[in-house]
Amino acid sequence: MEKLIKVLTETVQQMRENAVQPVPSNNAITTIQIPVFNSTSDDLGAAKWVIEIEKLRNTFNWSDFETLSRAATGLMGDAKEWYNTWQPFEKTWENFKTELSDLSSYTRGMDLKQINSVCGLIQQKPIQRIQEFPLNSPKEILGAKVVSGKFGTQVLLELEKSVVFLRKRTTTVLEPHIDELKGNYIIFEGIRKFNNHEQVYFNFLHPWETSELEKGNVH
């Protein structure tokens, strides 16, 4: 009898030692606080933010789809705008974190004085004159130029082929709005290549905004 009790005691003790830790409940997972990433204030930084998301993914065994969906809820400002217009060939967490990190490293190279100068030149010669500035930006930027000009329909149609993300002033693709854009000034912020596909970044400046720029009202 004593031998039997000893065997049972050892068996129970071994079972306790080998017990699997409980998995967090669904309620616990849904209340997880996702770190915030704001590309404007850049409090955390894209690379650090991605690492924090990866830690949560590993802890709660999220799938690729679930990781991307949950991470998107932490985006703010321009990063959220970018995600809402993001149209890759495949929406995966790997593609997302790569492109977000590349995008957040982009720095705009034109200050207000330079933009005013460009607008002044465009007003004098709306079609013929195109001004170029070097772009202070990471090596991922192709061409290293900021180009400003007033372009006709044909040029805009050519641009539309490569534009997949429009920065700040609009979140729509060009094609449905070619006619209304013909009279607008376009400030190009650079060209970047993601997954061997070029993406053009720029702002639209309507003619009335040139005077507003001089007053410092357009950013």
C-alpha positions as CSV (number, residue, x, y, z in Angstrom):
1,M,0.0,0.0,0.0
2,E,2.8,2.4,0.9
3,K,4.5,1.6,-2.4
4,L,1.3,2.4,-4.3
5,I,0.8,5.7,-2.5
6,K,4.3,6.7,-3.3
7,V,3.9,5.9,-7.0
8,L,0.6,7.8,-7.1
9,T,2.2,10.8,-5.3
10,E,5.2,10.9,-7.7
11,T,2.8,10.6,-10.7
12,V,0.7,13.5,-9.5
13,Q,3.8,15.6,-8.8
14,Q,5.2,14.9,-12.3
15,M,1.9,15.8,-13.9
16,R,1.9,19.2,-12.1
17,E,5.5,19.9,-13.2
18,N,4.6,19.1,-16.8
19,A,1.4,21.1,-16.8
20,V,1.1,23.6,-19.7
21,Q,0.7,27.2,-18.8
22,P,-2.8,28.5,-19.6
23,V,-3.2,30.4,-22.9
24,P,-4.5,34.0,-22.4
25,S,-8.3,34.1,-23.0
26,N,-9.8,35.8,-26.0
27,N,-11.0,38.6,-23.7
28,A,-7.4,39.3,-22.6
29,I,-6.2,39.3,-26.1
30,T,-8.8,41.8,-27.4
31,T,-7.9,44.2,-24.7
32,I,-4.2,44.4,-25.6
33,Q,-3.0,47.9,-25.9
34,I,-1.4,48.4,-29.3
35,P,1.6,50.9,-29.3
36,V,0.9,54.1,-31.2
37,F,3.0,55.1,-34.2
38,N,2.6,58.7,-35.4
39,S,5.0,59.5,-38.3
40,T,4.6,63.2,-37.6
41,S,5.7,63.3,-34.0
42,D,7.7,60.1,-34.5
43,D,7.6,59.4,-30.7
44,L,8.6,55.8,-31.0
45,G,10.1,55.5,-34.4
46,A,8.9,53.0,-37.1
47,A,11.7,50.4,-36.5
48,K,11.2,50.5,-32.7
49,W,7.4,50.4,-33.1
50,V,7.7,47.3,-35.4
51,I,9.8,45.6,-32.7
52,E,7.1,46.2,-30.1
53,I,4.4,44.8,-32.4
54,E,6.6,41.7,-33.1
55,K,6.9,41.1,-29.4
56,L,3.1,41.1,-29.1
57,R,2.9,38.8,-32.1
58,N,5.2,36.3,-30.6
59,T,3.6,36.5,-27.1
60,F,0.0,35.9,-28.4
61,N,0.8,33.8,-31.5
62,W,-0.9,36.1,-33.9
63,S,-1.2,35.1,-37.5
64,D,0.2,37.3,-40.3
65,F,-3.2,38.7,-41.0
66,E,-4.1,39.3,-37.4
67,T,-0.7,41.0,-36.8
68,L,-1.3,43.4,-39.7
69,S,-4.9,44.1,-38.6
70,R,-4.0,44.8,-35.0
71,A,-0.9,46.9,-35.9
72,A,-3.0,49.1,-38.2
73,T,-5.1,50.2,-35.2
74,G,-2.0,51.9,-33.7
75,L,-1.2,54.1,-36.7
76,M,-1.9,57.8,-36.4
77,G,-1.4,60.9,-38.6
78,D,0.3,60.5,-42.0
79,A,1.1,56.8,-41.2
80,K,-2.7,56.2,-40.9
81,E,-3.3,58.1,-44.2
82,W,-0.6,56.0,-45.9
83,Y,-2.1,52.7,-44.7
84,N,-5.6,53.7,-45.9
85,T,-4.2,54.3,-49.4
86,W,-1.6,51.5,-49.3
87,Q,-2.2,49.2,-52.3
88,P,0.6,46.6,-52.5
89,F,0.4,43.4,-54.6
90,E,0.0,41.5,-51.4
91,K,-1.0,42.8,-48.0
92,T,1.3,41.0,-45.6
93,W,2.9,42.0,-42.3
94,E,6.4,41.6,-43.9
95,N,5.5,44.0,-46.8
96,F,3.9,46.4,-44.4
97,K,6.7,46.7,-41.9
98,T,9.3,47.0,-44.7
99,E,7.5,49.8,-46.5
100,L,6.5,51.6,-43.4
101,S,10.1,51.7,-42.1
102,D,11.3,53.0,-45.5
103,L,8.6,55.6,-45.6
104,S,9.2,56.9,-42.1
105,S,12.9,57.5,-43.0
106,Y,11.9,59.9,-45.7
107,T,12.7,63.6,-45.0
108,R,11.4,66.5,-47.0
109,G,14.1,68.6,-48.5
110,M,12.3,71.9,-49.4
111,D,11.7,74.7,-46.9
112,L,9.1,77.4,-47.2
113,K,11.6,79.9,-48.8
114,Q,12.4,77.4,-51.6
115,I,8.7,76.7,-52.3
116,N,8.0,80.4,-52.5
117,S,10.8,80.8,-55.0
118,V,9.5,77.9,-57.1
119,C,6.0,79.3,-57.1
120,G,7.3,82.7,-58.2
121,L,9.1,81.2,-61.2
122,I,6.0,79.2,-62.1
123,Q,3.8,82.2,-62.0
124,Q,6.1,84.0,-64.4
125,K,6.4,81.1,-66.9
126,P,3.6,78.6,-66.1
127,I,4.4,76.0,-68.7
128,Q,8.0,76.5,-69.8
129,R,9.8,76.9,-66.5
130,I,10.6,74.0,-64.3
131,Q,12.9,74.4,-61.3
132,E,14.8,71.6,-59.6
133,F,16.3,71.4,-56.1
134,P,18.4,68.7,-54.5
135,L,16.5,66.5,-52.0
136,N,18.0,65.9,-48.6
137,S,16.8,62.3,-48.2
138,P,17.9,58.7,-47.6
139,K,19.5,56.7,-50.3
140,E,16.2,54.9,-51.1
141,I,15.0,58.0,-52.9
142,L,15.6,57.7,-56.7
143,G,16.6,60.6,-58.8
144,A,17.4,62.8,-55.8
145,K,15.4,65.7,-57.2
146,V,12.4,67.8,-56.2
147,V,10.7,69.0,-59.3
148,S,8.0,71.7,-59.5
149,G,6.0,72.7,-62.5
150,K,2.6,73.2,-64.1
151,F,1.9,70.2,-66.3
152,G,-0.7,69.3,-69.0
153,T,-3.0,66.3,-69.3
154,Q,-0.5,64.1,-71.1
155,V,2.2,64.5,-68.4
156,L,-0.3,63.8,-65.6
157,L,-1.5,60.7,-67.4
158,E,2.1,59.5,-67.5
159,L,2.5,60.2,-63.8
160,E,-0.7,58.4,-63.0
161,K,0.9,55.1,-64.1
162,S,3.4,55.1,-61.3
163,V,1.5,57.0,-58.5
164,V,0.2,54.7,-55.8
165,F,0.4,57.1,-52.8
166,L,-0.4,60.8,-52.7
167,R,1.0,62.6,-49.7
168,K,-1.3,64.7,-47.5
169,R,-3.3,66.8,-49.9
170,T,-5.3,64.0,-51.5
171,T,-5.9,60.3,-50.9
172,T,-7.3,59.5,-54.4
173,V,-5.5,58.3,-57.5
174,L,-5.0,60.8,-60.3
175,E,-7.0,59.3,-63.2
176,P,-10.5,60.4,-62.2
177,H,-9.3,63.9,-61.5
178,I,-7.0,64.7,-64.5
179,D,-9.1,67.6,-65.8
180,E,-9.4,69.4,-62.5
181,L,-5.7,68.9,-61.8
182,K,-4.6,70.5,-65.1
183,G,-4.4,74.0,-63.6
184,N,-2.7,73.0,-60.4
185,Y,0.9,73.4,-59.3
186,I,2.6,70.2,-58.3
187,I,5.4,70.0,-55.8
188,F,7.2,66.7,-56.1
189,E,8.7,65.4,-52.9
190,G,10.7,62.6,-54.4
191,I,10.5,59.2,-56.0
192,R,11.0,56.0,-54.1
193,K,11.2,52.4,-55.2
194,F,9.3,49.7,-53.2
195,N,9.5,46.1,-54.3
196,N,10.8,47.3,-57.7
197,H,7.8,49.6,-58.2
198,E,8.2,53.4,-58.2
199,Q,6.1,55.5,-56.0
200,V,5.9,59.3,-56.4
201,Y,5.3,61.6,-53.4
202,F,4.1,65.1,-53.9
203,N,1.7,67.8,-52.9
204,F,-0.8,69.7,-55.0
205,L,-0.7,73.5,-54.8
206,H,-3.7,75.3,-56.3
207,P,-2.9,78.7,-57.8
208,W,-4.5,80.6,-54.9
209,E,-2.2,78.8,-52.5
210,T,0.9,80.6,-53.8
211,S,-0.2,83.8,-52.0
212,E,-1.1,81.7,-48.9
213,L,2.3,80.2,-49.0
214,E,3.9,83.6,-48.8
215,K,1.8,84.3,-45.7
216,G,2.9,81.0,-44.2
217,N,-0.6,79.5,-44.1
218,V,0.1,76.4,-46.2
219,H,2.4,73.7,-44.9
